[in-house]
């Protein structure tokens, strides 16, 4: 999870993604965790950079 958050912040700071995209990615992961969908969260943690930049 720490690496995923770092990727989001790094990509935003580097101008790779917008502020809205960064917030949306973090909100998505928090949302799936809130409903107990750990599989989806793990998928984002392992492949996050691909999803962030999509």
C-alpha positions in Angstrom: 0.0 0.0 0.0 2.8 2.4 0.8 4.4 1.9 -2.6 1.1 2.5 -4.3 0.5 5.8 -2.5 4.1 6.7 -3.3 3.4 6.0 -7.0 0.3 8.2 -7.0 2.1 11.1 -5.3 5.2 10.7 -7.4 3.2 10.7 -10.7 1.2 13.7 -9.6 4.4 15.6 -8.5 6.0 14.8 -11.9 3.0 16.0 -13.8 2.2 12.5 -15.2 -1.3 12.6 -13.8 -3.7 15.3 -12.7 -4.7 16.1 -9.2 -8.2 14.8 -10.0 -6.7 11.5 -11.3 -4.5 11.1 -8.2 -7.5 11.7 -5.9 -9.7 9.4 -7.9 -7.2 6.5 -7.7 -6.8 6.9 -4.0 -10.6 7.1 -3.5 -11.1 4.0 -5.6 -8.7 2.0 -3.4 -10.2 3.3 -0.2 -13.7 2.5 -1.5 -12.9 -1.1 -2.3 -11.2 -1.5 1.0 -14.3 0.0 2.8 -16.5 -2.6 1.3 -14.1 -5.5 2.0 -13.0 -6.1 -1.6 -9.4 -6.9 -0.7 -8.8 -8.7 -4.0 -9.4 -5.5 -5.9 -7.2 -3.5 -3.6 -4.4 -6.0 -3.9 -4.7 -5.9 -7.6 -4.3 -2.1 -7.5 -1.4 -2.3 -5.1 0.5 -4.8 -7.4 -0.4 -3.2 -10.7 -1.2 0.3 -9.6 1.1 2.3 -11.8 -0.5 0.7 -14.9 -4.0 1.7 -13.6 -2.9 5.2 -12.5 -1.6 6.1 -15.9 -4.5 4.5 -17.9 
